[in-house]
Amino acid sequence: MPNTITGFADKVISQKNKSITDDIFLLIQNDKILMHEYLRLVEKEGLDSVNMLIGKRVKERYGLTNDERNNEPLSTLIKSHQEFI
């Protein structure tokens, strides 16, 4: 990328896109109220359904494109997550 403000901003944003789904699950995991709501949804809808829909919504809300799959997330709520470009 060119050494410009725009190029630098794009580089930083691309880096964030790789971890955004994991970051969302970490936010849930570390917030008592969100975690309570999450667990209620998991109980009602099932773990896979809840996690897949959260991941899908992240992609839609930020208009992201799939890249690689990360099988070593920091969040304990997920086994893997999609990285985006």
N, C-alpha and C positions, 0 to 999 in steps of 0.2 A: 504494500500500500504506500501511496505517496506520503511524504513527511509533511502532512498538512493537518490542520485541526479536524477537518472532516474525516480524513483517513484515520487519524488517531481515534476519534470518536467511534467510527465504524469498527475498528479493531477491538476496542473495549466492549462494545455492544455484542460483537460476535463471541467474545470470550464469555460474557454473561449468558448468552443464549445456550451455551453448552451445559450450564448448571441451573437454569431457571426452574425446571421442574423439581429438581432435588431441593432447591431453595424454598419452593412453595411448600413441600412436604415438611421441611425443617421448621418453617413458620408454624404450620399446624402442630407439629410435634412439641414445640416449645411454648405454645400458648395454651393455657389451661382451658379457656373457653372454647377456642377452636378445636382443641383435642376432644373435648366433651361432645361437641356437635359432630365431629368426624366419627367418633366411636358409635354414636347413635345412628348415623347414616350407614355405617358398616354393618351394624346389627340388623338394620332394616333391609338394606339393598345388597349386602355382600361386599366383601373386601375388593375383589377384582373389579366389580362394577363401579364402585366408588373411585378407586384409584385410576382406572382407565378413563373415566369421565373427567376427572380433575386434569389428567394429562392432556386430554383432547381439548379441554377448555383453555388451558394455558396456550396451546398451539394456536387456537382460533383467536383468542383475545389479543395476542401479540403478532398475529399474522406470520408465524414462523414456518420454516420448511425443515422436514426431518433430515438429520445427518446420521450420526452413529448412535448405537445403543450403549449406555453406560451400565455395566453390571456391578459396579461398586459404589452405590450411592452413600452419602453421609447419613441420610435419614433412615431410621429403622422402620419406617412405615412402608417402605417399598423395597423390592428386591432388585429392581433395575429401573431405568428411566431413559426416555428418548432425549438425545441431545439434538439441538436445533442449530441451523445456520441463519 
